[in-house]
Amino acid sequence: MKIYVLDASVVLTFLLGENEMTKGKVTTLLRRVSKKKIKLYSSFLLPLEVGNGLRYTLKDQELADEVLKIFLALPIEYFAFRQTHCQKILQLSYTLRTSFYDTSYHFLAKLLKGTFVTCDAEYFKKAERLGNIKFF
């Protein structure tokens, strides 16, 4: 079964409807999950990052609450990193000159032999050479 790892940039772009192409691609992934053809994973930090993104993007608290409920119902499995994973993520983030957060999603995709999906163009440019990554 194919595995995809989502980061906050993809989820927020999808939830906020900021890019129709991204929205379509994520919708396709969700359909494939419902048909049990793929699995979606992310870091246990994703709900915190999405919540923070909603807090600082949406001025309307009621709308933010509704969007958060939609997010929390998405079929994403969360992964908790071990100490050894964190050490490897830190090393890789220094090598790539990227944030620990962004690097953790990519590391997870490589660990699970999946594909990291991101809307973060800057990270994508720095890390594309490692493989296991798609830009949405």
PyMOL commands that set and color helices and strands:
alter all, ss='L'
color gray80, all
select helices_A, chain A and resi 8-16+20-34+46-57+61-72+83-96+100-111+121-130
alter helices_A, ss='H'
color red, helices_A
select strands_A, chain A and resi 2-6+38-43+76-79+115-118+133-135
alter strands_A, ss='S'
color yellow, strands_A
deselect
rebuild
show_as cartoon
